[in-house]
Amino acid sequence: MRHKRSTPNRSFRVADQIQRDLAELIRELKDPRIGMVTLSSVEVTPDYAHAKVFFSVLVGDTAATQTALNEAAGFLRNGLFKRLQIHTVPSLHFQFDRTTERAAEMSSLISQANASRALDAEEPND
């Protein structure tokens, strides 16, 4: 009889739980460099040794926030140890998520294109 390896959904569940717990733990940090942070996703390696934590910042300097979060990674990992019921709590690596920034840029470009198309439509033909 073959033993079934851990279910593929387990890593998603673990990543989701890490994301929720980290959001709470980050709110408790007193570092002034960390502003209004939103965690967009967490990717956990198959061996659970590392977790990439993607974040965006509503207010504040993204580079300073990333530095502060990575400096606090050990403290945050200890907080996860107390909350998670898993044997291995991954090392945390924070990365700024440019997705929302790119989405805002695309939205702006689309608005500009639509505005210029509307102006073209209003001009009378010769």
N, C-alpha and C positions, 0 to 999 in steps of 0.2 A: 504494500500500500504506500502510495506517495503522499508526502505531507504537502499540504497546500501552503505556498508561500504567502506572505502577508498580502492582503487584498489591495488591488491597485487604488482603491478609493481611500485607503488608510492615509497615504501621504497627503492627499487633498484635505482630509479631515484634520490631520495634524497641522498642516499649513494654515488652515482656516482658524483653528484654535489658537495657534501662535499669533496670528494676525489680530484676533480679538483681544487676547491677553496683553499683547504688546501695546495696543492702543491705550488700554487702561494704565499700564505701567509708565508709558511715555508721558501721559497727562500728569503723573505724580512727580516727574522730574522737575527740579528747580532751576535747571540751566537756562539762563536768559537767552542763549543762542537758539534755543529750540522754541519756535513760535507755534503757530497753528498747523500741526502736522496731520496729514491724512495718509494712512497706510493703504496703498492701492492693491498690493498683492505680496504674497510670500511664496518663494520657490524653495522647496526643501530637497537636498540631494537624496538619492535613493538610500544611502546609508545613514541618513539623519545627522550627519556630522556638521553640515553647513546649511544655513538658510539665508537666501538673498531676500532682503526686505526692501520693497520698492515703496517710496513715499513721495508725496507732493507737499508743497508748502503754500498755504494761503497767504500768510504774512511772514516776511523775514527773508534772510539771506540763505539761499539753498546750500551754498558751499559750507557756511558756518554751521548750518543745521546738520548737514551730513557729517561733518567733523565731530560735532557734539554727540550725535547719536552713536557714531562708531566708538567714541571714547567711553560712552555709557554702556556699550554692548555687554561687557562683563557683568555689570550691575543688573542690566535688564535680563540677561541669561539666568542669573541667580534667582530673579523674581519668577521666571518661567519654571525653574526647577520646583519651586514651591507650589505652583499651580497645575502643572501638567503631570498626567499619570503616564509618562513614558520613560524608558530607561535612559535614552540618550537625548539630551536637549542640545540642539545644534548651536554651533557658534554663529553669531549674528553678523551679517554684513549689510549695512544700509547703503542703498543707492537711490539717487534722485530719479524719479520717474518723469521723463519728459513727455509722456503721452498727453497729459492735460494741457501742457504748454503748446504742444504741436496742434492739438485740437483747437485751441483758441486761435492760433495763427491761421489754420485752415478756415475756420469760421470767418475770420476777418477778411481773408482773401476772397471767399465766396461772396461776402457782403459787398466788397469793393467791385467784384465782377458784375453782380446783379445791379448795383447802382449805376455803373457805366453802361450796362445794357439798357437800363431804363432811360438814361439820357439819350442814347442812340435812337431809341424808339420814338422819343419825343421830337427829335429834330425832323423838320419837314424835308422831304426829298426834293431835289432840284428838277 
